[in-house]
Every structure is written in structure tokens, then in C-alpha cells.
Amino acid sequence: MRLEDVSKDYTLGRTTVPALRGVTLGVAPGEFVAVAGPSGSGKSTLLNLVGCLDHPSSGRVLIGGEDVARLSDDALSDLRARTIGFIFQTFNLIPVLSALENVEFPLLFRGGDHRGHERARRALAEVGLADFGRHRPDELSGGQRQRVAVARALVTDPVIVLADEPTANLDSATGEAIIDLMLEINRRDGTTFIFSTHDPKVMAHAHRVVHLVDGRIRADVP
């Protein structure tokens, strides 16, 4: 994955708000990278661009060497479904679905999979929730819901997993367990993880920390 001189502006009425300003960043396969910075620094914007959920105002976003701006909407959807997994800080689970159904849901965007149930069960077992497949989100703790979100991100065997503040809504012990789980998957499967955080304890687990300040990468931040 590579960003080349990427800027992103948002228009609010007559005001233009710069979220990213000339960011260049490369992430190699198998890296475990933290994007750190205070609220409003551009962390979520960066992840949204890497995840092809948004388009840069200028510059290029390359996934696997391919400029995503040149892809059709269908090709972008296929890229997201097959290459990228998402973990959101608010979990984003569908409340009326069971944990198993939530994990299986991304497979529906790949045209269905007759092995979907089995793949979802394996993904839940991998995150330690083999016995919780029938539980709905409101029957699970915050840590369990985040583990369901991790399983959902992994069920499509993505090359890259993007995690936006994955520990923000968890207590410190549970957050540590989620990061340990992500590290284990990274080591075992070589999955690339890019996650945003402002927690120094979480940053300590990263192979590399990229510091964003006011939409720019700051190499001088310790």
C-alpha cells in the first residue's frame, strides 16, 4: 500500500477544511503499523482513503501497485471485499443479527459462499468466541463485540486489515487482549495491519508508528 502526496479537503458550507496535507506513506506486506495522533489529526481520513471508502482531493492511493482512482465502482467494491478488512471503534455490528451472522455478512458481497457458515464459525473460534455464535451484540460485552468485529474483518482472508481506534471503547485489559490478538494474526498469517490510535500503550506494540499532526506526517514526534 502506498500514498503519494495525498491531500484530502472537506467542504463545510463556504469553508474548506484540510484533513490531510501532502501525505506520502508506504506500508510493506506483513507490517503492523500504528497511525498515531490527537483527535482531528487525520487518522480516520487516512484509513478511509486506504480502505477505498473515500477519494483523495489530490495525490494517489495505490493498493498492490494499482492506482485505485482508475478503478470502476464495481472494481473498487471487489477490491474492498477481497483485499481489505475493517475493524471500527464502535464495532458497527448489526444488532438484529447473531454474532455468527455478523461475521458471515461480508461474504454476501462476494456473491455468496456455500461454505460461509463454516468460515464464519472458524473465524469466531479463532478469536475465542466459538460458543457465542448465537448471541446478538447486546448479549455480548464490549470486548466480545470487538472480537466479533475482528472475526468479521478476517473472514474474507484480507491482505490488509484497517482498524480505526480498535481499543477506544474498551477497558485497558480488554484493549491489550485485542491488540495481542491482532499481533498474533499478523505473526501467524502475515496479514498487514494498519490501525489508528492515540494511546501510547497501544503504540508500544506496533512495528512502526506514523505520527500525524494537523494532517501531516511529523518525523520529529517521539
N, C-alpha and C positions, 0 to 999 in steps of 0.2 A: 504494500500500500504506500502511496506517495501523494502528498500535497505539494503543489508547485506554485509559490507566490499567490496563495489563495486569500482572497478578501471576501467578506460577506457583510452586506449592509441591509438593514431593515428600515422600512419607511413607516413612520407613525405620524399620520396627518401630513403636515408640511415639514416634519423633521426627519432627517436621515440619521439612523443610529448605527455606527460601525460595530459589528460584533467580532469580526476577525480582520486583521490588517496585515496582509502580505506574509502569511504563514507558509513556510516550507518545512516539510517534515516527512521523513521516510521511516517505515516500520518493516523490519525484516520478518520472514516467516518464523513462527515459533517464539517471538518476543512476548514479554509480559510487561507492558508499558503503562505507566500511570501518567495521566494528564492532570496536573495539579494547578490550583489557583483559586482565588476567592470567588464568591458569587458574582456573576456578571463579567467574568474574565474571558468567556467564550468557550468554555469547556464543552457544554452541551451542543453548541453550534458546530464545533469541530467534529464531534461524534456523529451528529446528524448528517454532515457532509460526507464523512467516510462511509456512513451507512446508506448513502444514496436516498435519504429522506428529504434532502433539500439540495439546492443548486448554488454554487458559489456565484458571487457578483462578478468576480474576475479570478483568473488563475485556473489551474487544472487539478482534478482529482483523478488519480489513476489507481485502479484495482487490478492486480495481476498484469500491470503494464498497459492496461486499456483505459483510455480516456472515457470516463463514464458519460460525459456530456454528449458524446457521439452515439450513445445507445438509444434505441427507441424505448418507449414506455414499457412495452412488453419485455424487451431485453433487460431493462432495469429491474422489473419485477422478478424476472427469472434469476438475475444476479443476486438480489436480496434473498430470495427463497433458498438458493442453493449454496451461497457463499458466506452469508453474514447472519450471525445470531445476535439477538438483542436482549439485554437484561436492563430493566428500568428500575429506578429507585422506588417508584410507587407500585412496583410489581406488575401492574397492568394485567392482572388475571381477570377472566370473565366470570363474574360472580355466580351465574346460574349453571356453570359447567363444573364438573368434578375436577380434581387435580389431574387425573388421567386424561380427561377430555381437553383440558387446557394445554397439556403437553403435546397432545396429538394434533392440536389445532393448526400449527404451521404446515403440517404435512398436507392439509387440504389445498394449500396454494400450489402444491406440486402435482395437482391433478389426481389426488387421492393415492392411497397406498394400501394394498390389501394386508400388508404387514404392519400397518400403522399402530394398531393396539399393542402389538408385541414390542415395537420400537419404543413406544411411549412407556410401557411397563419397564423396559430395560433402563431407560433414561431416569425414571423415578427411582429405581433401585440403585442406580449409580450415585444419586445424591442422598441416599439413605432414607427414602420415603416409600419403600416397596409396599408397606402396609397401609398407605394413606391415599391410594388411588381413588377411592370413592368419596373422599372428603371434599366438600366445597371450600372455597377460600375462607369463608367466615368461620369455618370449623378448624382452621389452622392458625398457629402462632405466626408472628412476623417472620421469624427465621425459617419456618417451614414454607411459608408463601414464597420467600425469596429462593429457597431451594427448588420449588416448583418452577419458578421463573428461570433458574439456571438450567433445569432439565428441559424446559421448553426451548431455550436457546440452543441446546446441544442436540436435540432430537433429529435435526436435519444434517448432522455432521458438518457444521460450517467450518470454513477455513479461518475466519475471523469472528471473534465474539467481542461485541461492544457493550460495555457496562457503564451506565450513567449513575454515578454515586451509589453503587450497589449496597453499601453498608449504611447509608444515611439514616434510614428509618429503623435501624437495629441497635440493640444494646452492644456494648463493646465486645463481650464474649461471643455473641452470635455473629457479629460482623467479622471477627477474627476467624471464626469457623468457615464463613462464606469465602473469605479470601484464601484460606488454606485449601478449600475445595477447588477453587479456580486454579490455584497453583499446581495442585495435584493433576488436574486435567491437562494443564499446559505441559507439565513434565512428561506425562504418560503418552499423550496423543500428539504433542507438538502443535496444538491449537494456539493461534495468535490471540492474545487478549489485549485490548486497549480499554482502560477504564479511567473515568474521571473521579477525582476526589479532592477534598481539601483537608483530609485528616492525615497528619504526619505519621501516625501509627500504620495506616494503610500504605502510605508511600514507601515505608521501610521494606515492604515485601516485593516491590517492583524491581525488575531488572534495570529499568531506566525510568527516570522521572523527567517529564517535559513540563516546564513551568510556563503558564500563560498569565500575562498581566496586561489588562486593557487590550485584549485581542492580539497581543504579540507574544512570541516566544522570547523569554528572557533567559539568556545563558548565565547571567550574573546572580541569579537567585539561588541560594544554597539549598 
